[in-house]
Amino acid sequence: MTAARTDDTGDWLVCAGCRTLLYARRFRRHRQVCPDCGHHAPLTAPDRVADLFDEGTARTWEPTATDVDPLGFVDSRPYPQRVVEARARTGLDEGVLCVRGTIAGRSVVAAVMDFRFLGGSLGAAVGERITAAAEAALAQRAPLLLVCASGGARMQEGVVALMQMAKTVAALQALDEAGVLTISLVTDPTYGGVAASFATLADVVIAEPGARLGFAGRRVIEQTIREELPEGFQTAEFLLAHGMLDLIVPRPELRTTIGRLLGAASGGGPRPLRTSPLVTDPTALPERDPWEAVRLARRLGRPTTLDYLTHVVEDFVELHGDRRHGDDPAIVAGLGRLDGRPVAVVGTQKGHDAAALAARGYGMSGPAGYRKAARVMTLAAKLGLPVVTLIDTAGAYPGVAAEEQGQALAIAENIGLMASLPVPVVAVVTGEGGSGGALALAVADRVLACANAVYSVISAEGCASILWKDAAQAPRAAAALQVDARALLRLGIVDGVLPEPGDGADSDHLVAARTLRDAVSAALQGLEGHDGGSLVASRRARFRAYGAETALGAVETGSTAVITDVRESA
Ligand SMILES: [Zn+2]
């Protein structure tokens, strides 16, 4: 860690990651990232500002003065003397810079920490500056970026330093209430009181590759519990796998990624007016064998959520993790723009071959996926962004770990959350709409289905096994359950059906994606201008009506048919 630093003045230095001898100027040209091993060496706060902000836009400011030595602290030297030395060594007044400026053309307020200044420790002055930046962001309604690098609270300021955690967190809460985006950029290292306050509480937490983040440091843990810690413990990669980070972004890509996130939090540009391609009359759809529909819906070549995103969602930034246990690859969630309109997108993710399917848990999510979806939908509600969900799942993942982590509760919580989102919500069943695992993403103002999609309370095979004691009776079960798009439209479960190109969406992803874009865009156009309260009221009324006698005689007929059939076969 000590070798590769910006303040090295010699021509050569040694990379702290791979011990390669590097030419100093080349290393600096690479923003202190080793061209051989990718190790990210620390940046000073001024270098970080220069690296992230658009040229010539960054303006620093100094907030109100703070008490420099609340305890009169002395160890081997008086604390004020240490501060004087740190100032002389770094050319900074304190361990953080407050900055206003633009990143990729978008206004942002930032607080940028500098580890060289007493280990980036969080004392009163640092806490004051972080808070001042948050307050400036609130006043300007501009997103807040916090660049973190810290060993933790500053011991020499005792319990006054500890209170800075509460002060900064409260400032972030005010931004939550005001709907202002907060982004934390975790750099190596970020520990203790900074990790346990603003660094991890931001809406979006980005880390540089290899950056370490944690509450207790590795040495403290090893000495306390006397256990060997896993490889890569507390590194960004470890934390991403455990659901604690949204994304890891290499330094050269940070500006673009942060710029996209800032763009998603802004109003967006002009939007083309779309005519809805939806079919809303069930008799306009072909009658067909529901089992045939099930088989079409399961075709491996059908566009996945990521295929749709690639074709029709611009500047998508995928966000990861449930902030509790993990990051479920069966659900993709993030922010982007659809027809110029900032949106949050959440979708289940399958794959086109065996390997891709396995890597994505066959599109069947566990609680971590549903909680990631909830986190992104909550962020959308905070920012006032519409939510678009794409559903293609055989169901929620059936497994021991999923049950241990509360699969049922995660689904229930998502249904509850979606019933209360104060923003427009459009759901599209793009393939299989499998039971509660699908509904957990489908409590929407407009529910749409692709022509070859199905939506069902249980898989046809599952139903056949239970009611006919024979999975081979699946075609019969599919017919009885009325799972195809025509039936769904007739039952009022979906509001419209998206036509598919050729003999199915798998034959032309681009055309399928454009149809989806037009349908969703037109649906969102129709929902614009409604306030949160009226959206929630009509969404709840929609789901209140299912099964109420006046609204849906057809459902009654459907379930009676199943019962009669079973009695006949018994
Ligand atoms: Zn290296």
Boltz pocket constraint, residues with backbone or C-beta under 6 A from the ligand:
constraints:
  - pocket:
      binder: B
      contacts: [[A, 15], [A, 16], [A, 17], [A, 18], [A, 19], [A, 20], [A, 34], [A, 35], [A, 36], [A, 37], [A, 38], [A, 39]]
      max_distance: 6.0
